[in-house]
Amino acid sequence: MFGTYRTLLALMVVALHLGGIPIIGAYAVFGFYSLSGYLMTLIMQTNYGYTLSGVSKYAANRFLRIYPIYWVSIAFSAVLVLYFGEQFSSDYHSSIYFPQNISEFLKNLFLFFPYRESPRLTPPAWALTVEIFFYILIGLGISRNKKIVLFWLFVSVTYHLAAIRLGFSWESRYFTFLAASLPFATGAFIYHYKNKLLEYVSHVKGKAGELLPFIIIFFILLNWLVGHLTGKSEGLFFYSNYVLCALMVLVLSERKSLPYISKKFDKWMGDFSYPMYLIHYQIGMIVIVLLDMIGLTYKRPDIILMLISIPFVFLLSYVFTVIIEKPIELIRTKVRKS
């Protein structure tokens, strides 16, 4: 039952990029990383295994999940740049312009942005580079057993403690592969120690236990708000958000249903998350142009821009899901079953 949660995280990213709500998208990205660490470990352990055949099928399925719809998103951006002009697109977002050489073209084509290089026709793609890096490590066995995962988690925690102690920049604690290692390792840790960890959660009983995922979402948002108001959103509250997101993964990992949310609805909602992540910038650009045509001038980021854009983001994400993701999912299923 991770679908609705994934889409809520994607909406937090939209809130940062289109609405200008400070740092909330970064909080969501670490939530995505924790979830990916858990899910990739789960499917390697239960679906694929660590044989050459299993790893090959895992790699093929990850490729089919990430790249086809990403390529559509960069083609979408390219059309907008051609239509509106490179000056307009780069003013809208400094990374949205055409590659100037073969190296930049290949980086956009194959999702290689280890240092958030520009141009990025799909600006959030740098985080997908991080995801792919850890997909590879997990496929190679970094989360294969408890001992390896404990060592991985220890190294990741040590890096962040050293970064805090030595006064590393926010960028060093968020954007880098070493920074992202912490939530990925935590997701893998949750997989291997889920039963023991759930014993602690089981003490929350009754209505509170039933509604626990909703309570955690409330605290994720409250944690962001308090961090923003106190000016510590890049420090203490960034790490408490990481803990809350890890707790959410743990709680949802054993839920077969949620109050007020059917399994079918949760799956349907989850389908929006990836296309929404890829195309919200492009939708925002179109909305700005359309508003300008009726005499309303907005620049990104703006709350009004975000609110107007979100329905269109959902609509086009649905179209992408039906036209692109559903047919590819049939291929992925055949790969798994082969």
C-alpha positions in Angstrom: 0.0 0.0 0.0 2.6 2.5 -1.1 0.8 4.1 -4.0 -0.9 7.0 -2.4 2.2 7.8 -0.3 4.3 7.9 -3.4 2.0 10.4 -5.1 1.9 12.6 -1.9 5.7 12.6 -2.1 5.6 13.7 -5.7 3.1 16.5 -4.8 5.6 17.7 -2.2 8.2 17.9 -5.0 5.7 19.9 -7.1 5.1 22.2 -4.2 8.8 23.1 -4.1 9.4 23.5 -7.8 6.2 25.2 -8.9 4.9 26.7 -5.6 8.2 27.7 -4.0 7.4 26.0 -0.7 10.9 25.8 0.8 12.8 22.5 1.0 9.6 20.3 1.2 10.6 18.6 -2.1 14.0 17.7 -0.6 12.2 16.1 2.3 10.1 14.1 -0.2 13.2 12.9 -2.2 14.7 11.3 0.9 11.3 9.7 1.4 11.5 8.3 -2.1 15.0 7.0 -1.5 14.0 5.1 1.7 11.1 3.6 -0.1 13.3 2.6 -3.1 15.9 1.0 -0.7 13.1 -1.1 0.8 11.4 -2.1 -2.4 14.5 -2.9 -4.5 15.8 -5.1 -1.7 12.4 -6.8 -1.5 12.1 -7.6 -5.2 15.7 -8.8 -5.4 15.1 -11.1 -2.4 11.7 -12.4 -3.5 11.3 -11.9 -7.2 14.7 -12.1 -8.9 17.5 -13.5 -6.7 21.2 -12.9 -7.2 21.9 -15.3 -10.0 23.1 -14.0 -13.4 19.6 -14.6 -14.8 17.9 -12.9 -11.8 20.1 -9.8 -11.9 19.6 -9.5 -15.7 15.9 -9.6 -15.4 16.1 -7.1 -12.5 18.2 -4.7 -14.7 15.9 -5.1 -17.6 12.8 -4.3 -15.5 14.5 -1.3 -13.9 15.4 0.0 -17.4 11.9 -0.4 -18.6 10.5 1.3 -15.6 12.8 4.4 -15.7 13.8 5.1 -19.3 10.9 5.0 -21.7 8.7 7.5 -19.9 11.7 9.6 -19.1 12.6 9.8 -22.8 9.0 10.9 -23.5 9.5 13.6 -20.8 12.7 15.0 -22.4 11.0 14.9 -25.8 8.1 16.9 -24.3 10.6 19.5 -23.0 12.4 19.6 -26.4 9.1 20.4 -28.1 8.4 23.2 -25.6 11.9 24.7 -26.1 11.4 24.6 -29.9 8.0 26.3 -29.6 8.6 28.9 -26.9 12.3 29.5 -27.5 15.4 28.7 -25.6 15.5 32.1 -23.9 12.1 31.6 -22.5 12.7 28.0 -21.3 16.0 28.8 -19.7 14.5 31.9 -18.0 11.8 29.6 -16.7 14.4 27.1 -15.4 18.1 27.6 -15.9 18.6 23.9 -16.9 16.0 23.7 -19.6 17.8 24.3 -22.9 19.2 22.2 -25.7 22.4 20.2 -25.2 25.3 22.0 -26.8 27.5 19.0 -27.6 27.5 15.2 -27.8 28.5 14.8 -24.1 25.5 16.9 -22.9 23.2 15.0 -25.3 24.3 11.6 -24.0 24.0 12.7 -20.4 20.4 13.7 -21.1 19.7 10.6 -23.0 21.1 8.2 -20.5 20.3 10.1 -17.3 23.8 10.8 -16.2 23.8 13.9 -13.9 26.1 13.0 -11.0 26.8 16.7 -10.3 23.4 18.1 -11.4 24.9 19.1 -14.7 23.0 21.4 -17.1 21.3 21.2 -19.4 18.7 18.9 -18.0 15.6 18.8 -20.2 13.8 17.2 -17.3 15.2 19.1 -14.4 14.5 16.6 -11.5 16.4 13.9 -13.4 19.5 14.4 -11.2 17.7 12.4 -8.5 17.1 9.6 -11.0 20.8 9.3 -11.5 21.1 8.7 -7.8 18.3 6.1 -7.9 20.0 4.2 -10.8 23.3 4.2 -9.0 21.8 2.5 -5.9 19.6 0.2 -8.1 22.9 -1.1 -9.5 24.5 -1.5 -6.1 21.4 -3.3 -4.8 21.4 -5.6 -7.9 25.1 -6.4 -7.2 24.2 -7.4 -3.6 24.8 -4.5 -1.3 21.6 -5.3 0.5 21.8 -9.1 0.1 22.1 -10.0 3.8 21.9 -8.4 7.2 25.7 -8.1 7.8 26.3 -6.2 4.6 23.3 -3.9 5.3 24.4 -3.2 8.8 27.9 -2.2 7.5 26.3 -0.1 4.8 24.1 1.7 7.2 27.0 2.2 9.6 29.1 3.8 6.9 26.1 6.0 5.8 25.4 7.2 9.3 29.1 7.9 9.9 29.2 10.1 6.8 26.3 12.2 8.0 27.6 12.5 11.5 31.0 13.6 10.1 29.3 16.0 7.7 27.4 17.6 10.6 30.5 17.7 12.8 32.7 19.2 10.1 30.1 21.7 8.9 29.6 20.3 5.4 27.2 22.3 3.2 23.6 21.4 2.8 24.4 20.2 -0.8 26.9 17.7 0.6 24.2 16.3 2.9 21.5 16.1 0.3 22.5 16.0 -3.3 25.5 13.7 -3.3 25.6 9.9 -3.6 27.1 9.6 -0.2 24.3 11.6 1.3 21.6 9.5 -0.4 23.2 6.3 0.8 21.6 6.9 4.2 17.9 6.5 3.2 18.7 3.7 0.7 20.5 1.8 3.4 17.7 2.5 5.8 15.2 1.0 3.4 17.3 -2.1 3.1 17.6 -2.3 6.9 13.8 -2.1 7.2 13.4 -5.1 4.9 15.8 -7.3 6.8 14.7 -6.3 10.3 11.0 -5.6 9.5 9.6 -8.2 12.0 11.6 -6.9 14.9 10.9 -3.3 14.1 7.2 -4.0 13.7 7.1 -5.2 17.3 7.6 -1.7 18.5 5.0 -0.3 16.1 2.5 -3.0 17.3 2.2 -1.2 20.7 0.2 1.4 18.9 -3.3 -0.2 19.0 -6.9 0.7 18.5 -7.9 3.6 16.3 -4.5 5.2 16.5 -2.9 2.0 15.2 -5.4 1.8 12.4 -4.8 5.5 11.4 -1.0 5.4 12.0 -0.1 6.1 8.3 -2.2 9.2 8.3 -0.8 10.3 11.6 2.8 9.9 10.2 1.9 12.0 7.2 0.6 14.7 9.5 3.8 14.7 11.5 5.9 14.7 8.2 4.1 18.0 7.3 4.2 19.3 10.8 7.9 18.5 11.0 8.5 20.5 7.8 6.5 23.5 9.1 8.3 23.6 12.4 11.7 23.3 10.7 10.7 26.1 8.3 9.5 28.4 11.1 12.6 27.8 13.3 15.1 28.1 10.4 16.4 24.6 11.0 14.9 22.8 8.1 18.3 21.8 6.7 19.5 20.5 10.0 17.6 18.8 12.8 14.3 18.7 11.0 15.8 17.3 7.8 16.9 14.3 9.8 13.7 13.9 11.8 11.9 13.9 8.4 14.2 11.1 7.3 13.2 9.1 10.4 9.5 9.8 9.8 9.8 8.7 6.2 11.5 5.5 7.3 8.8 4.9 9.8 6.2 5.3 7.1 7.9 2.7 4.9 7.9 0.3 7.9 4.3 0.8 8.7 3.0 0.6 5.1 5.2 -2.5 4.4 2.7 -4.7 6.4 -0.5 -3.0 5.4 -2.8 -4.8 3.0 -5.4 -2.1 3.2 -5.9 1.4 4.7 -8.9 3.1 6.2 -10.8 5.1 3.5 -8.3 3.9 0.8 -9.0 0.7 -1.1 -6.1 -1.3 -2.5 -7.4 -0.6 -6.0 -7.5 3.2 -5.4 -4.0 3.1 -3.8 -2.6 1.3 -6.9 -4.3 3.8 -9.2 -3.0 6.8 -7.2 0.5 5.4 -7.2 0.5 5.3 -11.0 0.6 9.1 -11.0 3.7 9.5 -9.0 6.5 8.9 -11.6 5.0 10.8 -14.6 4.1 13.6 -12.2 7.7 13.8 -11.0 8.9 14.0 -14.6 6.5 16.4 -16.3 5.4 19.0 -13.7 8.0 21.6 -14.8 6.8 21.3 -18.4 3.1 21.7 -17.3 4.0 24.8 -15.3 5.7 26.3 -18.3 2.6 25.8 -20.5 0.3 27.2 -17.7 2.5 30.4 -17.5 2.1 30.9 -21.3 -1.7 30.3 -21.2 -2.1 32.7 -18.3 -0.1 35.3 -20.1 -2.4 35.0 -23.1 -5.4 36.1 -20.9 -3.4 38.9 -19.3 -2.3 37.2 -16.1 1.5 37.3 -15.5 3.1 34.7 -13.2 6.6 33.5 -12.8 7.8 30.3 -11.2 7.6 29.6 -8.3 4.2 30.9 -7.3 1.5 29.3 -5.2 -1.2 30.3 -7.7 0.9 28.8 -10.5 1.2 25.5 -8.5 -2.6 25.3 -7.8 -3.6 25.9 -11.4 -1.0 23.5 -12.7 -1.7 20.5 -10.4 -5.0 19.4 -12.1 -3.2 19.5 -15.5 -0.2 17.6 -14.0 -2.7 14.9 -12.9 -4.4 14.8 -16.2 -1.3 14.5 -18.3 0.2 12.0 -15.9 -3.0 9.8 -16.4 -2.5 10.1 -20.2 1.1 9.0 -19.8 0.1 6.1 -17.6 -2.5 4.8 -20.0 -0.6 5.3 -23.3 3.0 4.6 -22.2 3.3 2.9 -18.8 0.5 0.4 -19.1 1.9 -1.2 -22.3 5.4 -1.2 -20.9 4.1 -2.8 -17.7 2.9 -5.8 -19.8 6.4 -6.2 -21.1 7.9 -5.9 -17.6 5.5 -8.6 -16.4 6.7 -10.9 -19.1 10.3 -10.2 -18.2 9.6 -11.1 -14.5 7.8 -14.3 -15.5 10.4 -15.4 -18.0 
